[in-house]
Amino acid sequence: MAVTMKNVVIFVRDFEAAKRFYREMLNLPLANESTMMLEFFPGGTTLGVATAMHEAAYPLVGRHTGVTLRVTDIEDLCQRLTAAGVPFAEPLEHSPWGKMAVVQDPDGNQIALVDR
């Protein structure tokens, strides 16, 4: 038996706002799109953004997701997000191991951004 990772999903309430955030603000590469779910990062394990449609998914909206995205020009992205009014749970910080920020999507889901 072989087991592989298909995707990780972030649940949202406002799908249209999430679509703008993940596609336009973060500029993630789109793999698939349906009326209730987006999948990013074609060719491997995807990051899904899906409408919370059942009771078990509702509490999963608006929290720290545990998702970390590696960004090549993190300072530029953070400046662009700040200028667009995107909230940060943690501002960009410099540390001996690299740079990191935690951004919030329109539903309050927190995504870590790192440069390494």
N, C-alpha and C positions, 0 to 999 in steps of 0.2 A: 504494500500500500504506500502510495506517495501522497504527501500533504504539502501543499504550497500556499502561500499567502495570496489572496485575491485583492482585497482592499481594506481600507480603514475608512469608516464613515463618520462624518460630522453631521449632526442633526440640526436643522434650522426651522424656524416658523415662517419667516419671510423669504420665500424662495427667490423672488425677483431681486431683492436687495442682496441676498447672498450671491446670486449669479453675477451681479455687477462687481461686488467686492472681490470674489475669487478670480473672475476672468479679467476684469479691468484694473483693479487696484493692485492685486498681487501678480497679475499677468501669468497665471498658471497655465501650462499647456493642456488643452482640452483633449480628452480621449473619447468620451461619449456624452451625449446629452439626451435626456428624456424630459417629460413634463414634470417629474418629481425628483429627478436626480441628475447630478453632474458627476462625471468621473474625470479626474485629471491625471496626468503623467502616463501617456500611452506607452505601450510596449512592456509593461511589467506590473508590479503592484500599484494599484491606483489609490488615490485619495478621493473618496466619495463625499459629496455634499447633498444631503437628502432632506426632503420635507418630513418633519416629524408628523406621522399620520396615525399613531396609535398611542395609547396611554403609557406604555412602557418607554416610548421614545421621548415623551414630553419632558421628563426630568433631566434628560441628557442635553437639552438646549441651554446654552448660556453658562458654560463652565469651562474649566481648563480641560482641553482635549487630550493632552499628552502628545500632540502632533508637533514635530519640529521640522522646519523647512530650512535647508541650507541656501543662503543667498550670497551671490558673488560680490555684489556691491551693496552691502547692507546699509551703509550710511546714506547712500542716495535713495534707496527704497524707503527708509525711515523718514527722511526729509519729505519725500513725496507724499507719504501717508499722513504725516503730521500736517502738511499744507492742505490736504484734502479733508482734514477734520476727523481722521480715523483715530479712535481712542486706543491708548496703550495701557495695558495692565502693568507693564514694567517698561520704562524708557530704555533706550539704547545704552548699554553699559559696556565699558572696555575692561577686560580682565586679562590676567596672564595667559589664559587658555583661548582667548578670542573675544569676539563681540557678540552680544545677545540682546534681544528685545522681545517683549511679548505683546502682540497686537490683538485687538478684539474685532471680530466680525460684527455685522449689524445686529446679530442676536446675542452678542456678548460672549460667544465662544472664543477662547483664548488659544492662539497659535504662537509657538515660539519661533523666532527667527534667529539664526546663527550664521556666522561667516565661515565656519570650519566644519 
